[in-house]
Amino acid sequence: MTKSAASTKPIQKLRCAVYTRKSTEEGLEMEFNSLDAQREACEAYIASQKSEGWVELADRYDDGGFSGGTLERPALKRLLADIEDGRIDVVVVYKIDRLSRSLMDFSKLVEVFDRNGVTFVSVTQSFNTTTSMGRLTLNILLSFAQFEREVIGERIRDKFAASRKRGMWMGGFVPLGYEVRDRKLAINNDEAATVRMIFERFVEVGSATALARALVAEDVRTRRGRLVDKGFLYKLLNNRVYIGDAVHKGMAYPGEHEAIITRALWDKVHGILRESPRVRAGRTRAATPALLKGLIFGPTGCAMTPTHTRRGDKLYRYYVSQSVMKRGADACPVGRVPAAEIEGAVVDQLRGLLRAPEVIVGTWRSARPEIDGLSEAEVREALESLDPLWDELFPAEQARIVQLLVERVDVGVTGLTVRLRVQGLAHMVQDLAGIAAAPRRAA
């Protein structure tokens, strides 16, 4: 009796972790779901190996709603971390594709198992990864699992392409102006009004940069609450969904959804977009009023009028004293000045004045009664923000700002004087800082 007891070897305890996975979340809310069924089969198998020292660990490693084509799964990461910490001896799964459907990914997992002396077992495909035959069987099964996954993927892609060609909505990001109802795109009237406004105003302005600046000043925002920028506008203006098309891999097909804009408006926008930026800028500049129209006066106090002459294809712009136009060159010591030169000098002075402490303080005092809680620092930041943006502004927007800020420009024989509108500065602070106006979330 003593001899028999002495010869009996103690059974080594093997800690078993059960891993379960389901690709979709469908049915997970049920009291007994697919993950439970997998676990029950694994627990029964572990119980059958009790004589070999197998013991189930209490920790659960369940990935519900995660694809087997990736290793980015929370429960799997936790399982691997516990293996590296030496807490697991055997990994038990219902089928090997529950752990991975990718041959490459599975080879990485086997490396982790081998490095830590962990055995892998599938209860419905009985084999042991510690033997060469078990590894061969595993690779064959994984190859078939990966093949099945690729075939399913091809079927899904083919079905998606066929549905798009029929104009059906197949999910994804919902464009501004639409919402999904009964798995179809339906017009969201509030957002659709913003989309139409953007298309129509682009035709008027002719520049995505200028339109973006204007929409930022009006605090128009995207659906996610971000300010509109040029990139957002280009994506919107080039999205054929707004004329009722469904697009798949660059090809457009008639969609099931209702269009937001007309084909005529689309054609106008894209007629402008097809022009080079240089041509668009030149065309828009030619239609822009003189920057200092109605603001500039000569030494005699007479207003100076914008005019121009042409030499060949080149346009030369000037400001001419009205007294000279009426009574001749001797009526004013300045006569006429080149428009680009005088406008540049005024803008340079304007940009410098916006940084002057006395202008900042004066603007703050003027704006404070209209804007509760306005600080001097906010005024300074708003005024200084215009300087780096000036060269980016379209001429029409530059002219609007000059008309808002400048009360009068007096041109003398030796220089010029710029008088600012303090109230105009206060209004611009409101526009730039967005303090007074409530946000208009339109996109």
Secondary structure, 3 states (H helix, E strand, C coil): CHHHHHHCCCCCCEEEEEEEEECCCCCCCCCCCHHHHHHHHHHHHHHHCHHHCEEECCCCEEEECCCCCCCCCHHHHHHHHHHHCCCCCEEEECCHHHHCCCHHHHHHHHHHHHHCCCEEEECCCCCCCCCHHHHHHHHHHHHHHHHHHHHHHHHHHHHHHHHHHCCCCCCCCCCCCEEEECCEEEECHHHHHHHHHHHHHHHHHCCHHHHHHHHHHCCEECCCCCECCHHHHHHHHCCHHHHCEEEECCEEEECCCCCCCCHHHHHHHHHHHHCCHHHHHHHHHHCCCCCCCCCEECCCCCEEEEEEEEECCEEEEEEEEHHHHHHCHHHCCCCEEEHHHHHHHHHHHHHHHCCCHHHHHHHHHHHCCCCCCCCHHHHHHHHHHHHHHHHHCCHHHHHHHHHHHEEEEEECCCCEEEEECHHHHHHHHHHHHCCCCCCECCC
